[in-house]
Amino acid sequence: MKQLVPLIFHLENQWICSMPEKKQTVYFDNAATSWPKPPGTVKAISNFIENIGANPGRSGHRLSVEASRVVYAARENIAALFHVDDPMRVVFGSNITEALNLALWGLLCPGDHIITSSMEHNSMMRPLHALQEQGVQVTVIQCTPEGLLDPEDIEAAIRPATKMIALNHASNVCGTLLPVADVGAIARKHNLLFLVDTAQTGGAYPIDMQDLKIDLLGFTGHKSLYGPMGTGGLVIGERVDISQMNSLKQGGTGSHSEHEVQPDFLPDKFESGTPNAAGLAGLNAGIDWVLKEGVNAIRSREESLTQTLIEGLQNISGVTVYGTGDASRQTSTVSFNLTDMAPSEVSLRLDEDYQIMCRVGLHCSPAAHKTLGTYPAGTIRFGLGAFNTLPEVHSALGAVSELAKEIK
């Protein structure tokens, strides 16, 4: 089988991506799922399936022990990435949606009050709506049309019943970064729990749970951690009383099997059932790659490409770019529209005529699109990743420019 992952070279401060078999394809859908993956990710998954394959923590034989080592190594890497002292506070699940549900359903009770923003993904909004029906009070702070949040609006919304503040770190629609450091300080000042959705920033933007005063951090493996789909989890900070936190499911954990009640310690309390060990092997390798390259270096490169993309789009007549227009204030996700051309039509043309893969529509974030003024049609979203290149950005700008000329 021919190698499909790219080869990365560093030459005179320029990253060059060589993809012989995919040279005509420009993949700009990294905000949904990163692709391609580092070579180590694929190798680690394959190695686990071919050479280990056993159930971690369920048996005492050497393959089961080796599988357990793989899972624990992934915990250690997550802890290192997010600056967490205890790897056992990393709880794995199938994705970040499950992680956010665990934090919300596990800790909020009828009568509790939670504050969130109008830029949230449905992985936050839908469980909050469901909890609201159970008696939880929800306040949604309105952001600006650029997706910006004023921390003072968060503080002004705090009530005696407020228990938690829950925000995404960055919008999956336009990339705008929310002020998590300021909000974390406010949460700590008022002794509130702070939940952060890092789906768009984990691995692509520096995150220190302790410095940012984050109590609960949801992460996903298949985006900027460069692992496979079906991996993710929740990091539970020291301030969270897990004795007061309900689990979403109960079942086998491989520990205390003599008891028919769920273990009360981390991570077992929240990790019932056989884990996606092969996926976690791939996740571990993906984070290895991120840590080796350096989050700051990845961020710097993506920021440079994003600014070039933003400025290029802004210079095309008939194109409207959403968000801050400043790559230093957002991730490498850029949303735009062409006047009088439906986003779905633009996406189809980009794919079929220019081999540019992107995502259009509402991106599972209707509240964010209402905030930006792009509801219900949505936008065209370019999501850049660590393996994208400057020539690809220029190619995409050329394609959008040609499409824009057709509508004049």
C-alpha positions in Angstrom: 0.0 0.0 0.0 1.4 3.4 -1.0 1.9 6.0 1.7 -0.9 8.5 1.8 0.3 10.7 4.7 2.3 13.7 3.7 6.0 14.2 4.2 6.9 17.4 6.1 10.1 19.3 5.6 11.4 22.4 7.3 13.4 24.7 4.9 14.3 28.3 5.6 11.4 28.7 8.0 8.9 27.5 5.4 7.0 24.2 5.9 6.6 22.3 2.7 4.0 19.6 2.4 4.6 16.8 -0.2 1.5 14.7 -1.0 2.2 13.0 -4.3 -1.0 11.0 -4.4 -3.2 13.9 -3.2 -1.5 16.9 -4.9 -4.6 18.1 -6.6 -6.7 17.9 -3.4 -6.9 20.8 -1.0 -8.4 19.7 2.3 -9.9 22.7 4.1 -12.2 20.8 6.4 -10.0 20.4 9.4 -12.4 22.2 11.7 -14.6 19.1 11.3 -11.9 16.4 11.3 -8.2 16.8 10.6 -6.7 15.1 7.6 -4.2 13.7 6.8 -2.9 12.4 10.1 0.8 12.2 11.1 2.4 8.9 10.0 2.7 7.8 13.7 -1.1 7.9 14.2 -1.8 5.3 11.5 1.1 3.1 12.5 0.0 3.2 16.2 -3.5 2.1 15.4 -2.3 -0.7 13.1 0.3 -1.8 15.6 -2.3 -2.1 18.4 -4.7 -4.1 16.2 -2.0 -6.4 14.8 0.3 -6.9 17.7 -1.6 -6.1 20.9 -5.4 -6.4 20.4 -6.3 -7.3 24.0 -8.7 -5.6 26.3 -7.0 -3.2 28.7 -7.4 -3.7 32.4 -9.6 -6.8 32.0 -7.0 -9.5 32.2 -3.5 -10.2 33.7 -1.8 -11.6 30.7 1.0 -9.6 29.0 -1.1 -8.4 26.0 -3.8 -7.0 28.3 -1.1 -5.3 30.4 0.4 -3.8 27.3 -3.0 -2.5 26.2 -3.3 -0.9 29.6 0.1 0.8 29.1 -1.1 2.2 25.8 -4.2 3.7 27.4 -2.3 5.1 30.3 0.3 6.7 27.9 -2.6 8.5 26.2 -3.7 9.8 29.6 -0.2 11.0 30.3 0.0 12.8 27.0 -3.4 14.6 27.5 -2.2 15.6 31.0 1.0 17.0 29.6 -0.7 18.9 26.8 -3.1 20.6 29.1 -0.7 20.9 32.1 -2.6 18.6 34.5 -0.7 17.0 37.4 -2.7 13.8 37.7 -3.3 11.7 34.5 -6.0 9.7 36.3 -8.2 12.8 36.1 -8.4 12.3 32.3 -11.6 10.5 31.5 -11.8 9.0 28.1 -15.0 8.7 26.0 -16.2 8.5 22.5 -15.9 12.2 21.7 -16.2 15.7 23.2 -20.0 15.6 22.9 -20.0 12.8 25.4 -17.5 14.7 27.6 -19.7 17.9 27.7 -22.8 15.8 28.5 -20.9 14.1 31.3 -19.9 17.5 32.8 -23.4 19.1 32.4 -25.6 16.2 33.3 -23.2 15.0 35.9 -23.0 18.2 37.9 -26.2 20.3 37.3 -29.4 19.7 39.2 -32.9 21.3 39.0 -32.6 24.8 40.4 -29.0 25.3 39.5 -28.1 28.2 37.1 -25.5 28.0 34.3 -24.1 30.7 32.1 -23.0 30.2 28.5 -22.6 32.2 25.3 -24.4 32.6 22.0 -21.5 31.2 20.1 -21.9 27.6 21.3 -22.0 24.4 19.3 -25.0 22.1 19.6 -22.9 19.8 21.7 -23.3 22.4 24.4 -26.7 23.9 23.5 -28.7 20.7 23.1 -27.9 19.2 26.5 -28.5 22.6 28.1 -32.0 22.8 26.5 -32.7 19.3 27.8 -31.5 20.3 31.3 -33.6 23.4 31.1 -36.6 21.2 30.7 -35.5 19.4 33.9 -35.5 22.7 35.9 -31.9 24.0 35.3 -31.8 27.7 34.7 -29.8 28.7 31.6 -28.5 32.2 30.7 -27.1 32.7 27.2 -24.8 35.8 26.9 -25.1 37.5 23.6 -21.9 38.0 21.7 -21.1 40.6 19.1 -21.6 40.0 15.4 -17.9 39.2 15.2 -18.4 36.5 17.8 -16.7 38.4 20.6 -17.7 38.0 24.3 -17.4 40.7 27.0 -16.4 39.0 30.3 -18.2 41.7 32.2 -21.5 40.4 30.7 -20.7 37.0 32.2 -20.1 38.5 35.7 -23.2 40.6 35.5 -25.3 37.4 34.9 -24.1 35.6 38.0 -26.9 34.8 40.5 -27.0 33.1 43.9 -28.0 29.9 42.2 -25.2 30.0 39.6 -23.1 26.9 39.7 -21.2 26.8 36.4 -20.0 28.8 33.5 -19.6 26.8 30.2 -18.0 28.2 27.1 -16.3 27.0 23.9 -12.7 28.2 23.7 -13.2 29.2 20.0 -16.1 29.2 17.6 -16.3 26.3 15.2 -18.0 28.7 12.7 -15.7 31.7 12.5 -12.8 30.8 14.8 -13.2 33.7 17.2 -11.5 33.0 20.5 -13.5 33.6 23.6 -11.7 35.2 26.7 -11.4 32.1 28.7 -8.6 33.5 30.9 -10.8 36.4 32.0 -13.8 34.2 32.5 -11.8 31.7 34.4 -10.7 34.4 36.8 -14.4 35.5 37.2 -15.5 31.9 37.9 -12.8 31.4 40.5 -13.6 34.7 42.1 -17.2 33.6 42.6 -16.4 30.0 43.4 -18.1 28.7 40.3 -17.1 25.7 38.1 -15.7 26.6 34.7 -16.3 24.2 31.8 -14.4 24.8 28.5 -15.0 23.1 25.2 -11.6 22.9 23.4 -12.8 21.0 20.3 -11.4 23.8 18.1 -8.3 24.7 20.1 -6.9 21.5 21.7 -3.5 20.9 20.1 -3.7 24.1 18.0 -3.6 26.7 20.7 -1.7 26.8 24.0 -3.9 25.7 26.9 -2.9 25.5 30.6 -5.8 24.4 32.7 -4.2 25.8 35.9 -3.3 29.2 34.5 -6.7 29.5 32.8 -8.5 28.3 35.9 -10.5 25.7 34.0 -12.2 23.1 36.2 -13.6 20.9 33.4 -12.0 20.6 30.0 -13.6 18.7 27.1 -11.3 17.6 24.3 -11.7 15.7 21.1 -9.1 13.5 19.5 -9.9 13.7 15.8 -9.2 17.4 15.1 -6.0 19.2 16.2 -4.8 16.3 18.4 -4.4 14.4 15.1 -5.9 11.2 16.4 -8.8 9.1 15.0 -12.6 9.7 15.2 -14.2 8.0 18.2 -11.8 9.4 20.7 -12.1 12.3 23.2 -12.8 12.9 26.8 -13.1 15.2 29.9 -10.3 16.4 32.1 -11.7 16.9 35.6 -9.9 19.4 37.8 -9.1 19.2 41.5 -11.9 21.6 42.5 -14.6 19.2 41.2 -16.1 17.0 43.9 -16.6 13.7 42.0 -18.6 12.3 44.8 -21.3 14.9 43.8 -20.9 14.1 40.1 -23.2 11.5 38.4 -21.9 9.2 35.7 -23.7 8.9 32.4 -23.4 5.1 32.4 -22.5 2.3 34.7 -21.0 -1.1 33.9 -17.8 -3.1 33.8 -14.5 -1.3 34.5 -12.2 -4.2 35.2 -11.9 -2.9 38.8 -13.7 -4.0 42.0 -15.5 -6.6 39.9 -16.7 -8.2 43.1 -19.1 -5.3 43.6 -22.3 -4.6 41.7 -22.1 -0.8 42.3 -20.0 1.5 40.2 -16.5 2.4 41.5 -16.3 5.8 43.1 -12.8 6.8 42.0 -11.2 8.3 38.8 -11.2 7.5 36.0 -13.3 4.3 36.5 -16.4 6.0 37.9 -16.9 7.5 34.4 -15.3 4.9 32.1 -17.6 1.9 31.9 -17.3 -0.6 29.1 -14.4 -1.6 26.8 -12.5 1.5 25.7 -11.5 2.3 22.1 -8.0 1.2 22.9 -6.8 1.1 19.2 -8.2 4.6 18.8 -6.4 5.8 22.0 -3.2 4.3 20.6 -3.7 6.5 17.6 -4.6 9.5 19.8 -1.5 9.0 21.8 0.7 9.1 18.7 -1.1 12.2 17.4 -0.4 14.0 20.6 3.2 12.8 20.5 3.4 14.6 17.1 1.8 17.8 18.5 4.1 17.9 21.5 7.2 17.2 19.3 6.3 19.9 16.8 5.2 22.3 19.6 1.8 23.8 20.0 3.3 27.3 19.8 5.0 26.5 16.5 1.8 25.0 15.1 -0.2 28.0 16.2 2.3 30.4 14.7 2.2 28.7 11.3 -1.5 28.4 11.2 -2.0 32.0 12.3 0.2 33.2 9.4 -1.7 31.1 6.8 -5.0 32.2 8.3 -4.1 35.9 8.0 -3.2 35.4 4.4 -6.5 33.7 3.7 -8.5 36.4 5.5 -6.9 39.3 3.7 -7.1 37.5 0.4 -10.8 36.8 0.8 -11.4 40.4 1.9 -9.8 41.7 -1.2 -12.2 39.7 -3.5 -15.2 41.7 -4.6 -18.5 40.1 -3.6 -17.0 38.1 -0.7 -18.1 38.7 2.9 -15.8 37.4 5.6 -17.2 36.8 9.1 -15.4 37.0 12.5 -12.8 39.4 13.7 -10.7 39.6 10.5 -7.6 39.2 12.8 -5.9 35.8 12.8 -4.4 36.5 16.2 -7.8 36.6 17.7 -9.1 33.4 16.2 -8.2 29.9 15.2 -7.5 28.8 11.6 -11.2 28.5 10.8 -12.6 31.1 8.4 -16.2 31.6 7.3 -17.3 33.6 4.3 -20.1 34.0 1.7 -20.3 35.0 -1.9 -23.0 37.5 -2.8 -26.0 35.9 -4.6 -24.5 32.5 -4.5 -25.7 29.8 -2.1 -23.1 28.3 0.2 -24.0 24.8 -1.0 -23.4 25.8 -4.6 -20.1 27.3 -3.8 -19.0 24.2 -2.0 -20.1 22.0 -4.8 -18.1 24.1 -7.3 -15.0 24.2 -5.1 -15.1 20.4 -4.8 -15.9 19.5 -8.4 -14.0 22.2 -10.3 -11.1 23.0 -8.0 -10.7 19.9 -5.7 -11.1 22.0 -2.6 -12.8 20.3 0.3 -14.7 22.5 2.8 -17.9 22.6 4.8 -21.0 24.7 4.3 -24.2 25.3 6.2 -24.9 25.8 9.9 -22.0 23.6 11.2 -24.2 22.3 14.0 -24.1 25.8 15.5 -27.4 27.7 14.8 -26.9 30.0 17.8 -23.5 31.1 16.4 -25.0 31.8 13.0 -27.8 33.8 14.5 -25.1 35.9 16.3 -23.1 36.4 13.1 -26.2 37.2 11.1 -25.8 34.2 8.8 -28.8 32.1 9.8 -30.5 30.2 8.2 -28.3 29.8 5.1 -25.0 29.5 7.0 -21.6 30.1 5.5 -18.8 28.5 3.6 -16.1 27.4 6.1 -12.4 26.9 5.4 -10.8 25.1 8.2 -7.0 25.0 7.9 -4.7 22.6 9.7 -1.1 21.9 10.4 -0.6 20.2 7.1 -2.0 22.9 4.9 0.4 25.1 2.9 0.7 28.6 1.5 0.3 27.4 -2.1 -2.9 25.7 -1.1 -4.2 29.0 0.4 -3.3 30.9 -2.8 -5.0 28.2 -4.9 -8.2 28.5 -2.8 -8.1 32.3 -3.1 -7.8 31.9 -6.9 -10.7 29.6 -7.0 -13.0 31.9 -4.9 -11.9 34.8 -7.1 -13.0 33.0 -10.2 -16.3 32.0 -8.7 -16.9 35.6 -7.6 -16.4 36.9 -11.1 -19.2 34.7 -12.3 -21.8 36.5 -10.2 -20.9 40.0 -11.5 
